Amino acid sequence: MKITAPYNFVPLNEKVFYPSWSEQVTQDLPFSDSEDGVIEVKIKNVSPLFTRDGALNEHSAHIMGKDGKRHYFIPGTTIKGMLREIIEIMSFGKMQEDKDFQNRWFGYRDVANRMNKAKSAEYLNKVNNAIPGWLSKEGERYFFTPCDGQLEKINSIEVGLNFPGYKPNGSVWETNVSVGSDSNHYPTYPEREKDGISYRIVCTGLMQGKKHELLFPSDRGDSIPLSEETIRAFKSIYEGTPDFAKEKEGKGCFLMALEKGYEIPVFYLKMQNGQEILGMSRMFKLPFRNNVRQQVEILQKADKTRHDLGETLFGYTGDNNLKGRVQISHAFMEGTVEDSELIETKGILGTPKASYYPLYLKQQHSPYKTYDENEGIAGRKLYRIHSEGTTTQLPQGENKNVGTTFKALPAGQTFTLRISLHNTREAEIGAILAALTFNMTPDVFFNLGMAKAFGFGKCHINKEDITLRGFSQDMNYYMQRFEEMMSVFTYENYQQLWAQTESITQLVNILSEHTDEEVRMMEMKEYGDSKFEKKNPFNKIQEKGTPIHSWLTDEDKDKIRDLALKAKGERAEKEARRSLSEQYTLAKSYVETKEYQKAKELYNDIMDELLKKGINIQEERQIVADIDEQIAKQEEEKKQQAAQAAQEAKEKELAAGLGTTLDKLAGDGVNYSIKDFKVCFQKVEKWLKDFKTSQLNESDSNALFNTSMRLLQEPSKKEVKELAKPFDKSGIWRKLTGFLGEDKAKELYDSYQK
């Protein structure tokens, strides 16, 4: 079967364009090439249009005039949201959580997979290992308390006999309340004894051919604290279930019971990888391996610290807030419309389900990839444009209390607005104009307001509907600047000019006209059958492939290719250096603290890494050359300091006299370091040499005389022989005569002889 849908996806760009000036944007300090101005725009709705202004009113956004009539307008926030979405696609922006997508976990119940029996067997094997128990909340923490014992069943007839209010075909919540509830109408799960064991009755709600309800053993094991991730996945999987997350006609729900301190019956499964899973029934939904955020990040790993063009233009919040430079007024309708001319519409709007993986995930071939695989998200969802001004009927449903009623403005109205730009560059102005007109591509439209899936809100802007005020150039010029900038980026990253990329081609084709059959919303049965179609197991929604209008000449294209190659090299160089940012920071700190050797070693390591990537290291080489100069200066300073210190030490030693050397004590602080004449004479000779003199002064001569007297008291055996020789024959006496003079040497000799 052929899959049809009122929406399709622009493929998600893996590379994100970050404007080089994004970090320099301010409100107060304008760029040297910036412009201020106003873009006056007329919007025409091709199909009926309904927009809200925050009030739940059946009439489209309006104010009551003094004339007593409704003066309709399209809220500026609505136009801004549309414009920003288109710009983010056109400028290859980030897909951001809570703005572009909600992070959710989806689950699957695969009891009888017609295409993959092994997958069903795997599913059944997992859930059969789940254990029953009770989920509770204490403060901000959640706990699972397992039942102690085996799960049992009780016949539905027996339940009905014991509990007259029992509703076997009611919802899960209603069925449990009918069996037992407190004064607040919350389930109490009454006890029931079977074979001498106490159980609590837990009802599982409507199921075709159901014959049993469940018995949870009353005895319990130890409570298990649950992670935030486990609880988020559990709530996410069941948030679309009225019994779980939404009150039904004020009768309560399981999530509300949990938050109010009640415990709820669940099944708990712990996987081999440690993952914990909770379910609301025995055959509960198992979460897929990947959530929505993970599927996005498979394709696009955006840098959250950097800002894309959408953020740069429209502002952002966070640690460093930036006010947007684009202000958009309400678009007031020209003239008025009588209430009788409004198109009253009733029905169920509904929303597409991101859990439908054949469309919401990137699909290449059969079988369809699920959230278990790492294929990535299909892209950014846009509603396809219906042909002419046609709309399709909204689903009505059997419950008349469910649905929406609104009175849409008829087609053919004209709305006027002003877009004020402050401190904007040429390419930014071009981005806004390109988004308004799809780069002046004919027969491309955009959607505004409610019921877009059914053809409502189809709008168009012609070239003649745009007037520039205060700008220096015409529209074509600015759009060309934008296209040139983006083409450099896309050619660098995708080897395609911007207008040729799949994302841009898909954008304009989704927003071109489609037949009623192409935009038909499938029935629920078709959604299920399409997953397991045997004859044609794989298909996806196809678009025409018409390209967007391009402003580039052949000469422009050649120039862009050259710029892209240059930019690629510059980007590679920038990224290479960015990857070494910690090393650069540390190296710079070493330079600042004058630890030049450490800085040099680190810069050498950096240069080695850059050379491996083919990056020019001329800048780093110059830095190292400068560091070498500083190292040389340091060494020279050290030499000068050492020489000065040595000189000062000599001068200090000279001033202290020879006695401080000769009478120096050994390490023990008791004995003298000089114990014989040989060492003594060496010290004296060094002293004379260091101080460049040939003879001792009187003070130093006396010091040597006193040390000699000490050494003569206990001479070594070798010295005894030498000292016993005649005065003029002994080397010791001759040395002393040379240092002290013959008279003092003779005095020592005579003293020793005695």
ChimeraX attribute file (.defattr): number of C-alpha atoms within 10 A of each C-alpha:
attribute: neighborCount
match mode: 1-to-1
recipient: residues
	/A:1	15
	/A:2	14
	/A:3	20
	/A:4	20
	/A:5	17
	/A:6	23
	/A:7	21
	/A:8	26
	/A:9	22
	/A:10	20
	/A:11	19
	/A:12	24
	/A:13	21
	/A:14	18
	/A:15	17
	/A:16	24
	/A:17	21
	/A:18	21
	/A:19	17
	/A:20	10
	/A:21	12
	/A:22	15
	/A:23	11
	/A:24	10
	/A:25	19
	/A:26	15
	/A:27	12
	/A:28	8
	/A:29	9
	/A:30	16
	/A:31	15
	/A:32	8
	/A:33	9
	/A:34	13
	/A:35	18
	/A:36	17
	/A:37	17
	/A:38	18
	/A:39	19
	/A:40	15
	/A:41	21
	/A:42	22
	/A:43	22
	/A:44	20
	/A:45	24
	/A:46	24
	/A:47	24
	/A:48	24
	/A:49	28
	/A:50	25
	/A:51	25
	/A:52	19
	/A:53	15
	/A:54	8
	/A:55	9
	/A:56	10
	/A:57	14
	/A:58	16
	/A:59	20
	/A:60	25
	/A:61	21
	/A:62	19
	/A:63	13
	/A:64	10
	/A:65	10
	/A:66	7
	/A:67	7
	/A:68	8
	/A:69	14
	/A:70	19
	/A:71	18
	/A:72	25
	/A:73	23
	/A:74	26
	/A:75	21
	/A:76	19
	/A:77	14
	/A:78	17
	/A:79	19
	/A:80	18
	/A:81	12
	/A:82	17
	/A:83	20
	/A:84	19
	/A:85	18
	/A:86	23
	/A:87	23
	/A:88	20
	/A:89	21
	/A:90	24
	/A:91	28
	/A:92	25
	/A:93	24
	/A:94	27
	/A:95	22
	/A:96	14
	/A:97	12
	/A:98	8
	/A:99	7
	/A:100	12
	/A:101	15
	/A:102	13
	/A:103	18
	/A:104	20
	/A:105	24
	/A:106	24
	/A:107	21
	/A:108	16
	/A:109	15
	/A:110	19
	/A:111	14
	/A:112	14
	/A:113	15
	/A:114	14
	/A:115	14
	/A:116	12
	/A:117	13
	/A:118	12
	/A:119	15
	/A:120	17
	/A:121	14
	/A:122	12
	/A:123	21
	/A:124	16
	/A:125	11
	/A:126	15
	/A:127	21
	/A:128	11
	/A:129	13
	/A:130	20
	/A:131	20
	/A:132	28
	/A:133	25
	/A:134	19
	/A:135	23
	/A:136	21
	/A:137	19
	/A:138	10
	/A:139	8
	/A:140	7
	/A:141	12
	/A:142	18
	/A:143	18
	/A:144	24
	/A:145	20
	/A:146	24
	/A:147	21
	/A:148	16
	/A:149	16
	/A:150	11
	/A:151	14
	/A:152	15
	/A:153	15
	/A:154	17
	/A:155	12
	/A:156	17
	/A:157	14
	/A:158	11
	/A:159	20
	/A:160	15
	/A:161	10
	/A:162	10
	/A:163	13
	/A:164	10
	/A:165	16
	/A:166	21
	/A:167	21
	/A:168	25
	/A:169	15
	/A:170	15
	/A:171	18
	/A:172	23
	/A:173	22
	/A:174	25
	/A:175	21
	/A:176	25
	/A:177	22
	/A:178	22
	/A:179	23
	/A:180	19
	/A:181	14
	/A:182	10
	/A:183	6
	/A:184	8
	/A:185	13
	/A:186	21
	/A:187	25
	/A:188	19
	/A:189	22
	/A:190	13
	/A:191	16
	/A:192	17
	/A:193	13
	/A:194	13
	/A:195	5
	/A:196	7
	/A:197	11
	/A:198	14
	/A:199	24
	/A:200	19
	/A:201	25
	/A:202	26
	/A:203	28
	/A:204	22
	/A:205	20
	/A:206	15
	/A:207	12
	/A:208	7
	/A:209	7
	/A:210	13
	/A:211	12
	/A:212	17
	/A:213	19
	/A:214	20
	/A:215	23
	/A:216	28
	/A:217	24
	/A:218	18
	/A:219	14
	/A:220	14
	/A:221	12
	/A:222	11
	/A:223	16
	/A:224	12
	/A:225	14
	/A:226	16
	/A:227	13
	/A:228	12
	/A:229	11
	/A:230	15
	/A:231	17
	/A:232	13
	/A:233	23
	/A:234	23
	/A:235	18
	/A:236	18
	/A:237	22
	/A:238	19
	/A:239	15
	/A:240	12
	/A:241	13
	/A:242	16
	/A:243	21
	/A:244	21
	/A:245	18
	/A:246	17
	/A:247	16
	/A:248	14
	/A:249	6
	/A:250	7
	/A:251	14
	/A:252	22
	/A:253	21
	/A:254	24
	/A:255	19
	/A:256	16
	/A:257	18
	/A:258	17
	/A:259	14
	/A:260	11
	/A:261	12
	/A:262	17
	/A:263	21
	/A:264	20
	/A:265	24
	/A:266	23
	/A:267	23
	/A:268	24
	/A:269	19
	/A:270	14
	/A:271	12
	/A:272	7
	/A:273	6
	/A:274	8
	/A:275	11
	/A:276	17
	/A:277	23
	/A:278	26
	/A:279	23
	/A:280	19
	/A:281	18
	/A:282	16
	/A:283	18
	/A:284	20
	/A:285	21
	/A:286	22
	/A:287	21
	/A:288	16
	/A:289	15
	/A:290	19
	/A:291	19
	/A:292	22
	/A:293	18
	/A:294	19
	/A:295	22
	/A:296	26
	/A:297	15
	/A:298	15
	/A:299	20
	/A:300	18
	/A:301	15
	/A:302	19
	/A:303	11
	/A:304	9
	/A:305	5
	/A:306	15
	/A:307	23
	/A:308	21
	/A:309	25
	/A:310	26
	/A:311	20
	/A:312	24
	/A:313	27
	/A:314	15
	/A:315	16
	/A:316	15
	/A:317	9
	/A:318	6
	/A:319	6
	/A:320	6
	/A:321	9
	/A:322	17
	/A:323	15
	/A:324	18
	/A:325	18
	/A:326	18
	/A:327	15
	/A:328	19
	/A:329	16
	/A:330	19
	/A:331	21
	/A:332	21
	/A:333	20
	/A:334	14
	/A:335	11
	/A:336	11
	/A:337	16
	/A:338	9
	/A:339	14
	/A:340	8
	/A:341	11
	/A:342	18
	/A:343	16
	/A:344	14
	/A:345	14
	/A:346	16
	/A:347	17
	/A:348	16
	/A:349	18
	/A:350	12
	/A:351	8
	/A:352	14
	/A:353	10
	/A:354	17
	/A:355	18
	/A:356	15
	/A:357	18
	/A:358	22
	/A:359	25
	/A:360	23
	/A:361	25
	/A:362	23
	/A:363	20
	/A:364	12
	/A:365	11
	/A:366	10
	/A:367	16
	/A:368	20
	/A:369	19
	/A:370	22
	/A:371	25
	/A:372	12
	/A:373	13
	/A:374	18
	/A:375	17
	/A:376	24
	/A:377	26
	/A:378	21
	/A:379	20
	/A:380	19
	/A:381	19
	/A:382	20
	/A:383	20
	/A:384	31
	/A:385	33
	/A:386	28
	/A:387	17
	/A:388	13
	/A:389	19
	/A:390	17
	/A:391	20
	/A:392	15
	/A:393	11
	/A:394	18
	/A:395	14
	/A:396	14
	/A:397	11
	/A:398	7
	/A:399	7
	/A:400	11
	/A:401	7
	/A:402	11
	/A:403	15
	/A:404	15
	/A:405	14
	/A:406	21
	/A:407	21
	/A:408	24
	/A:409	25
	/A:410	18
	/A:411	20
	/A:412	15
	/A:413	20
	/A:414	19
	/A:415	19
	/A:416	19
	/A:417	21
	/A:418	18
	/A:419	18
	/A:420	16
	/A:421	23
	/A:422	18
	/A:423	22
	/A:424	21
	/A:425	22
	/A:426	20
	/A:427	19
	/A:428	25
	/A:429	25
	/A:430	23
	/A:431	30
	/A:432	24
	/A:433	23
	/A:434	25
	/A:435	22
	/A:436	23
	/A:437	20
	/A:438	26
	/A:439	27
	/A:440	21
	/A:441	17
	/A:442	16
	/A:443	15
	/A:444	21
	/A:445	25
	/A:446	27
	/A:447	25
	/A:448	19
	/A:449	21
	/A:450	18
	/A:451	25
	/A:452	23
	/A:453	26
	/A:454	23
	/A:455	27
	/A:456	28
	/A:457	29
	/A:458	28
	/A:459	23
	/A:460	20
	/A:461	22
	/A:462	16
	/A:463	16
	/A:464	8
	/A:465	13
	/A:466	19
	/A:467	14
	/A:468	15
	/A:469	14
	/A:470	11
	/A:471	16
	/A:472	13
	/A:473	11
	/A:474	12
	/A:475	19
	/A:476	14
	/A:477	15
	/A:478	23
	/A:479	28
	/A:480	22
	/A:481	20
	/A:482	25
	/A:483	24
	/A:484	23
	/A:485	19
	/A:486	23
	/A:487	27
	/A:488	26
	/A:489	28
	/A:490	24
	/A:491	23
	/A:492	22
	/A:493	18
	/A:494	15
	/A:495	16
	/A:496	16
	/A:497	23
	/A:498	26
	/A:499	21
	/A:500	17
	/A:501	17
	/A:502	16
	/A:503	20
	/A:504	21
	/A:505	20
	/A:506	22
	/A:507	28
	/A:508	27
	/A:509	24
	/A:510	26
	/A:511	23
	/A:512	20
	/A:513	21
	/A:514	18
	/A:515	13
	/A:516	17
	/A:517	11
	/A:518	20
	/A:519	25
	/A:520	17
	/A:521	21
	/A:522	15
	/A:523	9
	/A:524	8
	/A:525	8
	/A:526	15
	/A:527	15
	/A:528	12
	/A:529	13
	/A:530	19
	/A:531	20
	/A:532	18
	/A:533	17
	/A:534	12
	/A:535	7
	/A:536	11
	/A:537	17
	/A:538	20
	/A:539	20
	/A:540	16
	/A:541	15
	/A:542	13
	/A:543	18
	/A:544	13
	/A:545	13
	/A:546	14
	/A:547	17
	/A:548	22
	/A:549	16
	/A:550	17
	/A:551	17
	/A:552	18
	/A:553	10
	/A:554	8
	/A:555	8
	/A:556	12
	/A:557	16
	/A:558	12
	/A:559	13
	/A:560	23
	/A:561	20
	/A:562	14
	/A:563	19
	/A:564	23
	/A:565	17
	/A:566	14
	/A:567	18
	/A:568	17
	/A:569	15
	/A:570	13
	/A:571	15
	/A:572	15
	/A:573	18
	/A:574	13
	/A:575	12
	/A:576	17
	/A:577	17
	/A:578	13
	/A:579	11
	/A:580	14
	/A:581	13
	/A:582	11
	/A:583	17
	/A:584	17
	/A:585	10
	/A:586	15
	/A:587	20
	/A:588	17
	/A:589	14
	/A:590	17
	/A:591	16
	/A:592	11
	/A:593	9
	/A:594	15
	/A:595	16
	/A:596	23
	/A:597	15
	/A:598	14
	/A:599	24
	/A:600	21
	/A:601	13
	/A:602	19
	/A:603	22
	/A:604	15
	/A:605	12
	/A:606	20
	/A:607	20
	/A:608	14
	/A:609	16
	/A:610	18
	/A:611	11
	/A:612	8
	/A:613	12
	/A:614	13
	/A:615	18
	/A:616	12
	/A:617	16
	/A:618	10
	/A:619	10
	/A:620	15
	/A:621	14
	/A:622	11
	/A:623	15
	/A:624	20
	/A:625	13
	/A:626	14
	/A:627	20
	/A:628	15
	/A:629	13
	/A:630	17
	/A:631	17
	/A:632	12
	/A:633	12
	/A:634	14
	/A:635	12
	/A:636	12
	/A:637	12
	/A:638	12
	/A:639	12
	/A:640	12
	/A:641	12
	/A:642	12
	/A:643	12
	/A:644	12
	/A:645	12
	/A:646	12
	/A:647	13
	/A:648	12
	/A:649	12
	/A:650	15
	/A:651	13
	/A:652	11
	/A:653	16
	/A:654	16
	/A:655	10
	/A:656	12
	/A:657	17
	/A:658	22
	/A:659	19
	/A:660	14
	/A:661	18
	/A:662	23
	/A:663	17
	/A:664	14
	/A:665	14
	/A:666	12
	/A:667	9
	/A:668	8
	/A:669	9
	/A:670	9
	/A:671	12
	/A:672	13
	/A:673	17
	/A:674	19
	/A:675	17
	/A:676	17
	/A:677	19
	/A:678	11
	/A:679	13
	/A:680	18
	/A:681	18
	/A:682	11
	/A:683	16
	/A:684	19
	/A:685	15
	/A:686	11
	/A:687	20
	/A:688	15
	/A:689	11
	/A:690	12
	/A:691	12
	/A:692	9
	/A:693	11
	/A:694	12
	/A:695	15
	/A:696	19
	/A:697	14
	/A:698	10
	/A:699	12
	/A:700	21
	/A:701	20
	/A:702	16
	/A:703	20
	/A:704	24
	/A:705	20
	/A:706	16
	/A:707	19
	/A:708	18
	/A:709	15
	/A:710	14
	/A:711	17
	/A:712	19
	/A:713	9
	/A:714	12
	/A:715	16
	/A:716	14
	/A:717	9
	/A:718	8
	/A:719	18
	/A:720	12
	/A:721	11
	/A:722	17
	/A:723	20
	/A:724	13
	/A:725	13
	/A:726	11
	/A:727	17
	/A:728	10
	/A:729	12
	/A:730	15
	/A:731	15
	/A:732	19
	/A:733	21
	/A:734	16
	/A:735	14
	/A:736	22
	/A:737	18
	/A:738	14
	/A:739	22
	/A:740	21
	/A:741	15
	/A:742	14
	/A:743	10
	/A:744	16
	/A:745	22
	/A:746	16
	/A:747	12
	/A:748	19
	/A:749	19
	/A:750	11
	/A:751	11
	/A:752	13
	/A:753	9
	/A:754	5
